[in-house]
Amino acid sequence: MIDFHAHLDLYPDVVHVIQNIANMNMYVLSVTTTPSAWEGTNALSINFSRIKTALGLHPQIAHERYSELPLFDRLISKTRYIGEIGLDGGKEFKDHWNIQTMVFEHILRACTNAGGKILSIHSRHATSEVLNFIEKYPKAGVPILHWFTGNKTELRRAISLGCWFSVGPAMLKSKRAIELIKEIPIDRLITETDGPFAQVNKVSAMPWDVAIALKQLSEILKMPYSDIERLIHNNFRNLLLS
C-alpha cells in the first residue's frame, strides 16, 4: 500500500505508527509543514527505507514561517520530495495571499534550479492560481495535486500540464470528487490519506487507511480491487522513474 501524503510527525504516537507502516511494508511520503520540521521528521524514519520525508512550507502558515525560506534552500538538496506546498485561497487566508504566492514561487524556482523534484501541492480554493505557477515553472518537477477540489475545466488544464493526483478516503466520499476521478487518467492516480488531518469514520486517518481508498477506487472505476492495487503500485514505480 502507498500513502503519498501523510503528516507523520503530527501523529501523537508516531513511533507506533511508523512501526505499523514498516510491518505492513507500506510506502509513505511524510510531508512537512515547515522547513524547520524536516530534519526531526526525517530522523524519525531514517531506518525505514520505504518512508521518505518531503520538505515543505504549508501555504496556511506561509505568513508565519516565510523567514524559513533560507533554511528551505539549504535543505532542498537533501530530499527528492517537496511538500506540502502550494496556495490556499480560503477567506481566512486572504490577507496573506501575497506572502503565499511569494513563498510558492520561491519554492518552484528553487526546485527548478535543483533540477526538478516530486511535488505534493495544496490547491484549496486556488486551483487556477496554482496551475498558473505550474505552467510558469514547467521544470520544477512532477506536480501532484493533493486532494484536488477544482472543477472539470481546471482538471482538464491540470492534466494537460502533466499533473498527477493523490486521492484518499476522505476525498472520495464526495460525489463531486467521484465525478472528477472518472475524468483523471488512471495512470496519474496515487493514493494518500492526509492523516492525521483527514478523518475516516470521525477519527484521524491512518496511513493504512489507503486500503479504503483502494476499495473506493475499485467501485468508482469498476475495476477489481487487485487490479486497482496493481495499478497504484505501477503508477508509483513510474512516478519514481519520472
C-alpha positions as CSV (number, residue, x, y, z in Angstrom):
1,M,0.0,0.0,0.0
2,I,1.1,3.6,-0.7
3,D,0.2,6.7,1.2
4,F,1.7,9.5,-0.7
5,H,0.7,12.4,1.6
6,A,0.7,11.9,5.4
7,H,1.8,14.2,8.2
8,L,3.7,11.5,10.2
9,D,5.3,14.0,12.6
10,L,1.8,15.1,13.7
11,Y,0.6,11.8,15.0
12,P,0.6,11.6,18.8
13,D,2.2,8.1,18.8
14,V,4.4,8.5,15.7
15,V,6.8,5.7,16.7
16,H,3.9,3.2,16.8
17,V,2.6,4.5,13.5
18,I,6.0,4.1,11.8
19,Q,6.4,0.6,13.2
20,N,3.0,-0.4,11.8
21,I,4.0,1.1,8.4
22,A,7.1,-1.0,8.4
23,N,5.3,-4.2,9.5
24,M,2.9,-3.7,6.6
25,N,5.7,-3.0,4.1
26,M,4.0,0.3,3.1
27,Y,5.4,3.1,1.1
28,V,4.7,6.5,2.7
29,L,5.6,10.1,1.8
30,S,5.8,12.0,5.1
31,V,5.1,15.6,4.2
32,T,6.1,18.5,6.5
33,T,4.6,21.9,7.0
34,T,7.8,23.9,7.8
35,P,11.4,23.6,6.8
36,S,12.4,23.5,10.5
37,A,10.4,20.3,10.9
38,W,12.2,18.5,8.1
39,E,15.3,17.2,9.9
40,G,13.5,16.0,13.0
41,T,10.8,14.3,10.9
42,N,13.3,12.7,8.6
43,A,15.2,11.4,11.7
44,L,12.1,9.5,12.8
45,S,12.1,7.2,9.8
46,I,15.8,7.3,8.9
47,N,16.0,3.5,9.3
48,F,12.9,2.8,7.2
49,S,13.7,3.0,3.5
50,R,10.1,2.9,2.4
51,I,9.3,6.1,4.3
52,K,10.5,9.3,2.6
53,T,10.3,12.8,4.1
54,A,9.3,15.8,2.0
55,L,10.5,19.3,2.6
56,G,7.5,21.7,2.8
57,L,6.2,25.1,3.8
58,H,2.4,24.9,4.1
59,P,0.5,27.8,2.5
60,Q,-1.8,28.2,5.5
61,I,1.2,29.1,7.7
62,A,3.4,30.7,5.0
63,H,2.8,34.2,6.5
64,E,4.2,32.9,9.9
65,R,7.2,30.9,8.5
66,Y,8.3,32.6,5.3
67,S,11.5,33.6,7.2
68,E,12.4,29.9,6.9
69,L,12.9,30.1,3.1
70,P,16.7,30.3,3.5
71,L,16.6,27.1,5.5
72,F,14.4,25.5,2.8
73,D,17.1,26.5,0.3
74,R,19.8,24.8,2.4
75,L,17.8,21.6,2.8
76,I,16.5,21.1,-0.7
77,S,19.5,19.1,-1.9
78,K,18.8,16.5,0.9
79,T,15.5,15.2,-0.5
80,R,13.8,14.4,-3.8
81,Y,10.4,15.2,-2.4
82,I,8.9,18.6,-1.7
83,G,5.6,19.1,0.2
84,E,3.3,20.2,1.5
85,I,3.5,23.4,-0.6
86,G,1.0,25.4,-2.7
87,L,-1.6,28.0,-2.2
88,D,-4.8,28.3,-0.1
89,G,-7.5,30.7,-1.3
90,G,-9.7,30.3,1.7
91,K,-11.2,33.6,3.0
92,E,-9.4,33.1,6.3
93,F,-6.0,33.3,4.5
94,K,-7.0,36.1,2.1
95,D,-4.9,38.7,3.9
96,H,-1.8,36.6,3.4
97,W,-2.2,35.9,-0.3
98,N,0.8,38.0,-1.4
99,I,3.1,36.1,1.0
100,Q,1.7,32.8,-0.1
101,T,2.4,33.5,-3.7
102,M,5.9,34.8,-2.9
103,V,6.7,31.6,-1.0
104,F,5.2,29.3,-3.6
105,E,7.1,30.9,-6.4
106,H,10.3,30.9,-4.4
107,I,9.9,27.2,-3.9
108,L,9.2,26.4,-7.5
109,R,12.1,28.4,-8.6
110,A,14.4,26.6,-6.1
111,C,13.1,23.2,-7.4
112,T,13.8,24.3,-11.0
113,N,17.3,25.3,-10.0
114,A,17.7,21.9,-8.3
115,G,16.9,20.0,-11.4
116,G,13.3,19.2,-10.6
117,K,11.6,17.4,-7.6
118,I,8.5,15.4,-6.9
119,L,6.0,18.0,-5.5
120,S,2.9,17.4,-3.3
121,I,0.8,20.5,-3.8
122,H,-2.1,22.0,-1.9
123,S,-4.6,24.0,-4.0
124,R,-7.7,24.5,-1.9
125,H,-9.8,27.4,-3.4
126,A,-6.8,28.3,-5.6
127,T,-6.6,25.8,-8.4
128,S,-6.3,28.2,-11.3
129,E,-3.6,30.2,-9.5
130,V,-1.6,27.0,-8.6
131,L,-1.9,25.9,-12.2
132,N,-0.6,29.3,-13.4
133,F,2.5,28.8,-11.4
134,I,3.0,25.2,-12.5
135,E,2.7,26.4,-16.1
136,K,5.3,29.2,-15.4
137,Y,7.8,26.7,-13.9
138,P,7.5,23.6,-16.0
139,K,10.9,22.3,-14.9
140,A,10.2,22.5,-11.2
141,G,9.4,18.8,-11.3
142,V,6.4,16.4,-11.2
143,P,3.4,18.2,-9.7
144,I,1.0,16.0,-7.7
145,L,-2.2,17.8,-6.7
146,H,-3.1,16.6,-3.3
147,W,-6.9,16.4,-2.6
148,F,-7.8,18.1,-5.8
149,T,-11.0,20.2,-5.5
150,G,-11.1,22.2,-8.7
151,N,-13.8,22.0,-11.4
152,K,-13.7,19.9,-14.6
153,T,-12.2,22.8,-16.7
154,E,-9.4,23.1,-14.2
155,L,-9.0,19.4,-14.1
156,R,-8.5,19.2,-17.9
157,R,-5.9,22.0,-17.7
158,A,-4.1,20.2,-14.8
159,I,-4.0,17.0,-16.9
160,S,-2.6,18.9,-19.9
161,L,0.1,20.4,-17.7
162,G,1.2,16.9,-16.6
163,C,-0.2,16.9,-13.1
164,W,-0.8,13.8,-11.1
165,F,-3.4,13.4,-8.4
166,S,-3.3,12.0,-4.9
167,V,-6.6,10.8,-3.5
168,G,-7.7,9.5,-0.2
169,P,-10.7,8.1,1.7
170,A,-12.0,11.5,2.9
171,M,-11.9,13.0,-0.5
172,L,-13.5,10.0,-2.2
173,K,-16.7,10.3,-0.1
174,S,-17.7,13.4,-2.1
175,K,-20.0,13.0,-5.1
176,R,-18.1,15.8,-6.8
177,A,-14.8,14.1,-6.3
178,I,-16.1,10.9,-7.6
179,E,-17.1,12.6,-10.9
180,L,-13.7,14.1,-11.2
181,I,-12.0,10.8,-10.6
182,K,-13.7,9.4,-13.6
183,E,-12.0,12.1,-15.7
184,I,-8.5,11.6,-14.4
185,P,-6.1,9.4,-16.5
186,I,-5.8,6.3,-14.3
187,D,-2.0,6.2,-14.8
188,R,-1.7,9.5,-12.9
189,L,-3.5,8.4,-9.7
190,I,-1.8,7.7,-6.4
191,T,-3.3,7.1,-3.0
192,E,-2.9,9.2,0.1
193,T,-4.7,9.8,3.5
194,D,-3.7,13.3,4.6
195,G,-3.7,11.9,8.1
196,P,-4.0,12.9,10.9
197,F,-5.8,15.9,9.5
198,A,-8.3,14.0,7.4
199,Q,-10.7,11.7,9.1
200,V,-12.2,8.3,8.5
201,N,-15.3,7.4,10.5
202,K,-14.7,10.5,12.6
203,V,-11.2,9.6,13.7
204,S,-7.9,10.6,12.3
205,A,-6.9,8.7,9.1
206,M,-4.0,6.3,9.5
207,P,-1.6,5.6,6.6
208,W,-3.0,2.0,6.2
209,D,-6.4,3.5,5.6
210,V,-5.3,3.9,2.0
211,A,-6.9,0.4,1.7
212,I,-10.2,2.2,2.0
213,A,-9.2,4.4,-0.9
214,L,-8.3,1.4,-3.0
215,K,-11.7,-0.1,-2.3
216,Q,-13.4,3.2,-3.2
217,L,-11.4,3.5,-6.5
218,S,-12.3,-0.1,-7.3
219,E,-16.0,0.8,-7.0
220,I,-15.7,4.2,-8.8
221,L,-13.7,2.8,-11.7
222,K,-15.4,-0.5,-11.8
223,M,-12.2,-2.5,-11.6
224,P,-11.3,-5.4,-9.3
225,Y,-9.6,-4.5,-6.1
226,S,-6.5,-6.5,-7.1
227,D,-6.3,-4.6,-10.4
228,I,-6.5,-1.2,-8.6
229,E,-3.9,-2.2,-6.2
230,R,-1.6,-3.3,-9.0
231,L,-2.4,-0.1,-10.9
232,I,-1.4,2.2,-8.0
233,H,1.9,0.2,-7.5
234,N,2.7,0.5,-11.1
235,N,1.9,4.3,-11.0
236,F,4.1,4.6,-8.0
237,R,7.0,3.0,-9.8
238,N,6.5,5.1,-12.9
239,L,6.4,8.2,-10.7
240,L,9.7,7.4,-9.2
241,L,11.2,6.9,-12.6
242,S,9.9,10.3,-13.9
